[in-house]
Amino acid sequence: MSMGATLEGLMHTVSQSFLTPVLIAISVLFAYALFALGAFAWQAVQRRRGQLAGFELRHARHLAPDLTEVDLEVLAARRLEPARLTSRVAPMLGLVATMIPMGPALQALGDGNLADVSRSLSVAFSAVILSLIAASLTHGVVQVRRRWYLAEIATLDAEAEA
């Protein structure tokens, strides 16, 4: 066995070992995206009703009046971070989960085993679809919440100056 074949076999084994952890991570990110969307919808209802809890930064300033504008910006960034990371990481994991089963699918195709090709491609496409949905949902949440936070900071800053 040549050094190249050994290296190729090792790379194949290592890459295949990542499929299950990547699929688990995609499942977790998808579940988080659904949770984030639900929390966002509830916050939108609270904001529409004028409830203080729907205005996170105003609520934080209410609880701790000594918070500065920088403190509020840091708080906003911290609250956006999980959804922002999900929106960026999920597509990358979707690509990884698409590529890992492609090797076995191509090998099965070469062997004429269409059932294994179908199974591998099904996993690949399902993973990328869930990843992209998770990324899309969290990206939307991040964009709207970022606008909300900027408006809250501007309002609180104007109130402090007045």
Order of alpha helices (4+ residues) and beta strands (2+ residues): alpha-alpha-alpha-alpha-alpha-alpha
